[in-house]
Amino acid sequence: MDKALGWLGDIFQALLKIFPVLVVVPATHAGVVFSRGRNVRVWDPGLHVYWPLVSIYKVMTTVRQTQMLQSKVVMTKDLKTVIVGALVTYFVDDIMTALAKIADLPSDIIERSTEGILEEVSKHTLEEIQVDRTKFNERMTERVSKSLNGYGVHVLQTQLTEFAPCRAVAITGHAAVGSYALWTGF
C-alpha cells in the first residue's frame, strides 16, 4: 500500500518547495544565499526567508576555530631533519569569500598553512627555533596569515604542537627500504 501511494508523498514534497521557509542563522555563524543560481547575498546572524524553489544557502561557523595540522618531516636550515606538527587558530572574517569563492575552506586552510609552516621551519636552524619558541610562533603566524590572505579568514595564532629531531625512513612501492635525509610525504 505504501508503494502504491508513495507518489502522493513525492507530490507533497515538491509542493513544499514552492513555499518560503524560515532559516535561523545563529550568532556564531553567517551564511550566503544563492538566488536563481547567480545572485549571492550574505546572511548575517538572525532570521531569514529561504525560497527552496529558486535558491540554495550555505551557513558556516565564523567564530574562533582551530585546525590541527598533521605532522610532517622537514629539513631545517642547518640540514637537521625534524618532525613538525602545528595548530592554527583563526576566525572567518569574510563569509562571502569563505563560502562563495572557496570550495572547501578547511582543507585549503590545512594545505596553505602546512606550506607556510614548512617553509618557515626550513629557513631557520634547529637552535634558532628552540631558543625562542614564542618568537618563532609569531613568525609562523605572520607566514600563515600571508598564505591565507584572500581566503576569508584571519589567523590569530599559529603554534608548534610537535617539534623534534628525527630520522626519516621511506618505504618505496617496490618494498625497498632506504634511509633518506628528507621525505615530506607529499
FENPE-V930568 format. One record per residue. N is the residue number from 1. RES is the residue in three letters. PHI is phi in degrees with one decimal (NA if undefined). NEAR is the number of other ideal C-beta (glycine too) atoms within 12 Angstrom. Layout:
BEGIN
n: <N N>
res: <RES RES>
phi: <PHI PHI>
near: <NEAR NEAR>
END
This chain:
BEGIN
n: <1 2 3 4 5 6 7 8 9 10 11 12 13 14 15 16 17 18 19 20 21 22 23 24 25 26 27 28 29 30 31 32 33 34 35 36 37 38 39 40 41 42 43 44 45 46 47 48 49 50 51 52 53 54 55 56 57 58 59 60 61 62 63 64 65 66 67 68 69 70 71 72 73 74 75 76 77 78 79 80 81 82 83 84 85 86 87 88 89 90 91 92 93 94 95 96 97 98 99 100 101 102 103 104 105 106 107 108 109 110 111 112 113 114 115 116 117 118 119 120 121 122 123 124 125 126 127 128 129 130 131 132 133 134 135 136 137 138 139 140 141 142 143 144 145 146 147 148 149 150 151 152 153 154 155 156 157 158 159 160 161 162 163 164 165 166 167 168 169 170 171 172 173 174 175 176 177 178 179 180 181 182 183 184 185 186>
res: <MET ASP LYS ALA LEU GLY TRP LEU GLY ASP ILE PHE GLN ALA LEU LEU LYS ILE PHE PRO VAL LEU VAL VAL VAL PRO ALA THR HIS ALA GLY VAL VAL PHE SER ARG GLY ARG ASN VAL ARG VAL TRP ASP PRO GLY LEU HIS VAL TYR TRP PRO LEU VAL SER ILE TYR LYS VAL MET THR THR VAL ARG GLN THR GLN MET LEU GLN SER LYS VAL VAL MET THR LYS ASP LEU LYS THR VAL ILE VAL GLY ALA LEU VAL THR TYR PHE VAL ASP ASP ILE MET THR ALA LEU ALA LYS ILE ALA ASP LEU PRO SER ASP ILE ILE GLU ARG SER THR GLU GLY ILE LEU GLU GLU VAL SER LYS HIS THR LEU GLU GLU ILE GLN VAL ASP ARG THR LYS PHE ASN GLU ARG MET THR GLU ARG VAL SER LYS SER LEU ASN GLY TYR GLY VAL HIS VAL LEU GLN THR GLN LEU THR GLU PHE ALA PRO CYS ARG ALA VAL ALA ILE THR GLY HIS ALA ALA VAL GLY SER TYR ALA LEU TRP THR GLY PHE>
phi: <NA -62.4 -67.9 -68.2 -103.7 -61.1 -64.5 -64.7 -64.4 -63.5 -64.6 -60.9 -62.8 -65.0 -66.6 -64.2 -70.5 -76.8 -91.0 -70.4 -125.5 -86.2 -123.3 -100.0 -102.4 -64.9 -63.2 -90.9 -128.0 -151.1 -157.7 -133.1 -119.6 -104.4 -91.9 51.7 80.7 -130.0 -87.9 -114.3 -128.8 -83.4 -109.1 -79.9 -56.5 141.0 -100.5 -133.8 -99.3 -123.2 -102.8 -58.2 -68.1 -123.6 -152.6 -133.5 -138.7 -132.8 -125.8 -142.0 -67.8 -114.4 -77.7 -50.4 -138.0 -125.3 -131.6 -81.0 -100.6 -62.9 -65.0 -132.1 -102.3 -144.8 -105.1 -79.3 -60.2 -90.3 63.7 -97.7 -86.0 -132.5 -101.7 -129.1 -126.4 -148.0 -129.0 -111.4 -109.8 -152.8 -139.3 -83.9 -111.1 -139.4 -65.1 -62.5 -67.5 -62.6 -104.4 -95.9 -118.2 -116.8 -70.6 -141.3 -58.5 -57.5 -71.0 -67.1 -63.0 -61.0 -62.8 -68.9 -66.7 -59.7 -57.8 -64.6 -67.6 -63.6 -65.1 -66.3 -62.7 -69.1 -86.7 -124.1 -81.9 -58.5 -65.8 -59.6 -69.6 -72.9 -62.5 -134.8 -63.9 -63.1 -65.5 -64.9 -60.9 -64.5 -64.9 -64.1 -60.6 -60.9 -67.0 -67.9 -59.5 -63.8 -65.1 -97.1 -61.9 92.4 -103.7 82.8 -124.9 -117.3 -82.5 -87.5 -161.4 -128.1 -139.6 -72.8 -107.4 -145.5 -156.2 -160.4 -63.8 -157.1 -116.2 -100.9 -124.1 -113.5 -107.0 -78.7 -67.1 -101.4 64.5 -94.2 -109.8 -138.4 -102.6 -117.1 -75.9 -146.6 -149.4 -91.6 89.2 -75.6>
near: <6 8 9 8 11 12 12 14 14 13 13 14 14 14 13 15 18 14 15 17 19 14 24 19 27 19 12 18 28 33 33 34 33 22 20 13 11 12 15 22 23 29 31 21 21 17 14 26 20 27 22 21 17 18 26 24 30 29 27 33 25 32 21 18 26 24 33 21 33 24 25 32 32 40 29 31 18 18 14 28 27 35 30 41 27 39 31 42 27 35 28 33 24 25 34 26 26 35 32 26 18 26 14 16 31 25 16 25 37 27 26 32 42 36 27 32 48 35 26 34 43 29 20 31 19 25 16 20 31 21 12 13 20 16 18 30 28 20 26 40 30 21 30 41 29 21 29 38 18 18 34 28 37 26 37 24 26 40 30 36 24 22 30 20 22 25 18 25 17 21 14 11 6 8 8 11 11 14 14 19 19 25 21 25 18 13>
END
